[in-house]
Amino acid sequence: MGPWARAWARYRRNRLAFISLWVVVVIALVAIFAPVLAPYHHSATNYGQTLAGIGTPGHPLGTDVLGRDILSRMIFGFRTALLVALVAEVISVLAALLIGVTAGYRGGKVESFLMAITDVMYAFPGYLFAVLLVTVFGRSFWAVMAAIAVAGWVTQARLMRAQVMTIKKREFVEAAKGMGAKGPTIATRYILPNALGPLLVTTSFAVPAAITTEAGLSLLGLGIANMPSWGAMINEGVRYATSMPHMVLSPALAFAVTLLAFTWIGDGVRDAFDVTQEEG
């Protein structure tokens, strides 16, 4: 088996990580089919039935202060969480690949310039930078996504640079150069595929970090406008935590399950690419 097939075999042996993968698949299906599964639209209000308790007819998890169905908002919250995680991480990974591979392969002044930018960003608190970006550019979807991505690409870029610098000295890369392969071909065909393993590990941990960042922004009132968020639901429910604890516990439970599932997937991916896990 190739290295990717062996990694998948090691991953499947990790029961907790494998179960978590199926949990994320279910979460993804809920997010995709949220308009079908949710009893109501997430913004539908019923001022005649506000702060309804659990088990209210038509509202199994009750309603919030505006009469919005909590179950529906939780279901749409899965869509927000996954959308945040995927879009922000795609932006972050693309930036990390571009900067890390270019710096690691080219070296010289190009590397010094790119790493200087990376070091400046690394020294700046990522979460504070995200708060500043959202404050300046507003609570639009792309502003929040860019804020989360900018706060998360630095570590991945540094990792990719280190990987590329190591791999470009190996024999198969020298052989490719000897056969006349050009720089872009060597970087994308020979170096990049062999450097993706550690990046995949960091990405699997970065996904729950992105979800947490979005929830934290929502708790501060800086989340995506007009989209349901578990952070915003928790923030709203705290005021009624004593009399109606389900308003906090329901979104908090959904948030915790999603976060743990992605975290355990990250643990499984990390172990899968650890060759010491290979059975003799």
MOQUIRA-V957721 format. One record per backbone hydrogen bond with DSSP energy under -1.0 kcal/mol. CO is the residue of the C=O (numbers start at 1). NH is the residue of the N-H. If there is no record, write none. Layout:
CO_NH, CO_NH
//
This chain:
2_6, 3_7, 4_8, 5_9, 6_10, 7_11, 8_12, 11_14, 13_15, 14_18, 15_19, 16_20, 17_21, 18_22, 19_23, 20_24, 21_25, 22_26, 23_27, 24_28, 25_29, 26_30, 27_31, 28_32, 29_33, 33_37, 34_38, 41_44, 46_49, 52_63, 53_56, 56_59, 59_62, 60_55, 62_70, 64_51, 64_67, 68_64, 69_73, 70_74, 71_75, 72_76, 73_77, 74_78, 76_80, 77_81, 78_82, 79_83, 80_84, 81_85, 82_86, 83_87, 84_88, 85_89, 86_90, 87_91, 88_92, 89_93, 90_94, 91_95, 92_96, 93_97, 94_98, 95_99, 96_100, 97_101, 98_102, 99_103, 100_104, 101_105, 102_106, 103_107, 107_111, 108_112, 109_113, 110_114, 111_115, 112_116, 113_117, 114_118, 115_119, 116_120, 117_121, 118_122, 119_123, 125_129, 126_130, 127_131, 128_132, 129_133, 130_134, 131_135, 132_136, 133_137, 134_138, 139_225, 140_144, 141_145, 142_146, 143_147, 144_148, 145_149, 146_150, 147_151, 149_152, 149_153, 153_157, 154_158, 155_159, 156_160, 157_161, 158_162, 159_163, 160_164, 161_165, 162_166, 163_167, 164_168, 166_169, 167_170, 170_174, 171_175, 172_176, 173_177, 174_178, 175_179, 176_181, 177_180, 182_186, 183_187, 184_188, 185_189, 186_190, 186_191, 187_192, 192_195, 196_200, 197_201, 198_202, 199_203, 200_204, 201_205, 202_206, 203_207, 205_209, 206_210, 207_211, 208_212, 209_213, 210_214, 211_215, 212_216, 213_217, 214_218, 215_219, 216_220, 217_222, 218_221, 224_227, 229_233, 230_234, 231_235, 232_236, 233_237, 234_238, 237_240, 238_241, 240_244, 244_247, 245_248, 245_249, 246_250, 248_252, 249_253, 250_254, 251_255, 252_256, 253_257, 254_258, 255_259, 256_260, 257_261, 258_262, 259_263, 260_264, 261_265, 262_266, 263_267, 264_268, 265_269, 266_270, 267_271, 268_272, 269_273, 271_274, 274_277, 275_278
//
